[in-house]
Amino acid sequence: MAKITYIEYNGTEHVVEVANGLTVMEGARDNNIPGIEADCGGACACSTCHVYVDPAWAEKLPAKDDMEEDMLDFAYEPDAARSRLTCQLKVTDAFDGLVVQMPEKQI
C-alpha cells in the first residue's frame, strides 16, 4: 500500500492510501478525487487521467510506453518530463509518497 498525494488544480490536497496492484487512476476514482475523469476506464484510450508528477518523482516511475506517449499528445498542456496518464501507473510499495497534480482541465 502506498500513500499518494493528489493535488487539484486549485491547490486542494488529498492524501489517500492506494492498494498495491491498483493504478494511480483507480486510487483517485475509488476515493472520489476530483480532476481525474478517466473516461475510458483505464484502457489508455483517452487522456482524461492526465497528471503532472512532482519533479522529484519523474525519474523514479516506470518509463512511459509508446501507447502512453501517443495518448499524452491529446492531453491538456502536456509536459514532456512530468506528464503521465495515471491509468498506466500501477501502484507498488515504491510509490509511497508519490505526489501528482491535476492540470487545469482534462480533454
Sequence and secondary structure as in RCSB ss.txt:
>XXXX:A:sequence
MAKITYIEYNGTEHVVEVANGLTVMEGARDNNIPGIEADCGGACACSTCHVYVDPAWAEKLPAKDDMEEDMLDFA
YEPDAARSRLTCQLKVTDAFDGLVVQMPEKQI
>XXXX:A:secstr
 EEEEEE TTS EEEEEE TTSBHHHHHHHTT TT   TTSSSSSSSTTEEEE GGGTTTS    HHHHHHHTTS
SS  TTTEEEGGG B  GGGTT EEE  S   
